[in-house]
Every structure is written in structure tokens, then in C-alpha cells.
Amino acid sequence: MPLRRAATVPRSSSPAPLLCTAWIGDIVESRRFQGRDRAQLQRHLQKLLDGWNNRYRTAILSRFVITVGDEFQGLLRDPVVIPRMIRDLETALPEVKIRVGIGFGELETALRPEALGMDGHVWHAARSALELAKADGKLGGVFSGFDVWTAPLNGLARLLYQAYAEMTRQQRQIVDLIQQDFSQMDVAKQLGKKQPTISHTLKAVHLPGLREAEAAWEDILSRFAKGT
């Protein structure tokens, strides 16, 4: 009698968990905003998130949304845009301070178009980072789950946040325009200043050092694009 061939057990077709970066933001002391002020703050935040979802759409996996209270979150395939997003926050909402928890890890549920109804290590890492930001009063972004790069990312976040926080409003305005690739002459004309004033301001804030630190920050984050 011929031997029967053993049945082949089919391999699981379940896809491997997706590696990505989660962002959870939270407005500090948001309860002090009441009535119209709170409604206006929500509108400004929503406008900022709409802008991100359009401007950084190639880096975003799940669109940024406001969730419970004054928290907002999104999911990124390419975290290299995070430094620019943090600067956007500080420029668009200068009247508030915002804590940000950023986590890297696996998304263990189905990917959704908006950053709601998902779970996985990536979200737990971001939540852990946000809780650390709350406990220690850290602003400018707190990172978790980035392996040996977590400490350098956090160190650069603290350094750059402090550097920008110490700028006057005019210094910040000049730096923001220069960072958008306007020339010193263009910035001077736009602000009604003389070019030497712009040059002096850039030296006072040590712009080359800022750019070097931001380039290092982006270089580390680029290692985690699409889970590489």
C-alpha cells in the first residue's frame, strides 16, 4: 500500500507588524483657556494639523487628529520631519507650551487613514514618552523606543528647545525666515531692517551651530524612516 504524503501546513499569510513612529502632543495647562479662548485655540490647532497633513503627507502614515481634550496624534513613516514640526508648533502657537511624546516601534493593528483606533508598541512608546515629558516638565519633544539613539535624540531636543526659547520674538522671526531660504537682504526688506542688523542677529543666535545640531537631529531620525 503506497505511503500517504504528509499534509503541508500552510504558512501564515499575516503581514509582519509595521515599524513606524507615533506622535502624541498635549497642551500644557490647557484648562486656563476657557470659552472663546479655548475655542480659538482649538481652531488654531486644527489649522496647524490640517497644514501638516498636507505639507508632510509623504512622511505621514495616518493623518494627525485631535483626540481627547487637547491631545493630538499622528503616525509617521518618515520621522525626519519631526524637527520642522516642532518648530511649526512653537511658531504657530506661541501663546501655549506643548508637550510631545514620540515613540518608535511596531504597529500591531490595521493601519487606518487617521490616527485613531490603532494599537501596538509604537503607541505605548509614544505614551511613555509623553508621561515622562509631563513628569519632568520637558518640552521640545521626548523620544522613546529609538534604541541607542534615544538619548542623543533627547539631548538634541533639549538643547534646541532651549536655544529657540531664549530668542526674542524678532530674533525668532529672522531665524524662521532665513531657515525658509530667504536671503539676508530679502529678510531685511520684509522686516523693514538693515542687512547688517540681520547679520548681527544671526551671529548672536549662533545660527551655524543651530543648523549643525538640527542636521544631526534629522540625520539620526532618518535612520528610522520606514523602519530601516
Buried (B, 14 or more C-beta within 10 A) or exposed (E): EEEEEEEEEEEEEEEEBBBBBBBBBBBBEBEEBEEEEBEEBBEBBBEBBEEBBEBBEEBBBBBBBBBEEBBBBBBBBBBBBBBBBBBBBBEEBEEBBBBBBBBBBBBBEEEBEBBEEBEBBBBBBBBBBBBBBBEEEBBBBBBBBBEEBBEBBBEBBBBBBEBBEEBEEEBBBBBBBBBEEBEBEBBBBEBEBEBEBBBEBBEEBEBEEBEEBBEEBBEBBEEBBEBE
